[in-house]
Amino acid sequence: MTSALDITQAVKPPRAVFVNFPLGHQTGPPDQPELQRQIVTDAMRAFETIKSPGTIVELPYVWDENDRTWEDSDYTKGWMPTRPTPEQANALEAARQKKFRH
């Protein structure tokens, strides 16, 4: 499942389901379990029926039919946080591992 159509098209997976939702929310908004189950069910059905390699099925769900401003923030340069340096990433990972050892 993807919410990044351009990236999915570029990597050419064997099959994919696209949902035009904010990145990281392919199965729907928080606290909407019925919608989330329906989206996952529809995605599984699509995966079962795709016959041609590289097919991307677009599911018809809309995040908010009255507000599409999330698209501006999700797909605007600078929306991602700055990547940590390798040293910062190593320090964060060491701290995470230490927390789970104790």
VEXMI-495631 format. One record per residue (C-alpha): residue in three letters; x, y, z. Coordinates in steps of 0.5 Angstrom, whole numbers, padded with zeros to 4 digits, always signed. Last residue first. Layout:
BEGIN
ALAXYZ
...
END
This chain:
BEGIN
HIS+0036-0004+0063
ARG+0038-0007+0056
PHE+0032-0004+0053
LYS+0034+0004+0055
LYS+0041+0002+0053
GLN+0039+0000+0046
ARG+0035+0007+0045
ALA+0041+0011+0047
ALA+0046+0007+0043
GLU+0041+0008+0037
LEU+0041+0016+0038
ALA+0048+0016+0039
ASN+0049+0013+0032
ALA+0044+0017+0029
GLN+0047+0023+0032
GLU+0054+0021+0029
PRO+0051+0019+0022
THR+0048+0026+0022
PRO+0041+0027+0023
ARG+0036+0028+0017
THR+0033+0034+0018
PRO+0025+0033+0019
MET+0021+0032+0012
TRP+0016+0038+0010
GLY+0022+0042+0007
LYS+0020+0042+0000
THR+0012+0041+0000
TYR+0009+0035-0002
ASP+0006+0034+0005
SER+0005+0041+0007
ASP+0001+0042+0000
GLU-0003+0036+0000
TRP-0005+0037+0007
THR-0009+0043+0005
ARG-0014+0038+0001
ASP-0020+0040+0006
ASN-0027+0039+0005
GLU-0027+0032+0002
ASP-0022+0030+0008
TRP-0018+0024+0007
VAL-0021+0022+0001
TYR-0022+0014-0001
PRO-0023+0012-0008
LEU-0017+0006-0008
GLU-0012+0007-0014
VAL-0010+0000-0016
ILE-0002+0000-0019
THR-0001-0005-0024
GLY+0007-0007-0024
PRO+0006-0014-0026
SER-0001-0015-0029
LYS-0006-0020-0026
ILE-0008-0016-0020
THR-0014-0019-0017
GLU-0012-0022-0010
PHE-0008-0015-0009
ALA-0014-0011-0010
ARG-0018-0016-0005
MET-0013-0014+0000
ALA-0013-0007-0001
ASP-0020-0007-0001
THR-0020-0010+0006
VAL-0015-0006+0008
ILE-0019+0000+0007
GLN-0025-0003+0010
ARG-0021-0004+0016
GLN-0019+0003+0017
LEU-0026+0006+0015
GLU-0028+0001+0021
PRO-0022+0003+0026
GLN-0023+0011+0025
ASP-0019+0013+0031
PRO-0013+0015+0027
PRO-0014+0017+0020
GLY-0014+0012+0014
THR-0010+0006+0012
GLN-0005+0009+0008
HIS-0003+0014+0014
GLY+0004+0015+0013
LEU+0004+0020+0008
PRO-0002+0024+0008
PHE-0008+0020+0004
ASN-0009+0019-0003
VAL-0009+0011-0003
PHE-0005+0007-0008
VAL-0005+0000-0008
ALA+0001-0004-0011
ARG+0003-0009-0015
PRO+0010-0012-0017
PRO+0013-0006-0015
LYS+0016-0001-0020
VAL+0020+0003-0016
ALA+0019+0010-0020
GLN+0011+0009-0020
THR+0011+0008-0013
ILE+0015+0014-0012
ASP+0010+0018-0016
LEU+0004+0015-0012
ALA+0007+0016-0005
SER+0001+0014-0001
THR+0003+0007-0002
MET+0000+0000+0000
END
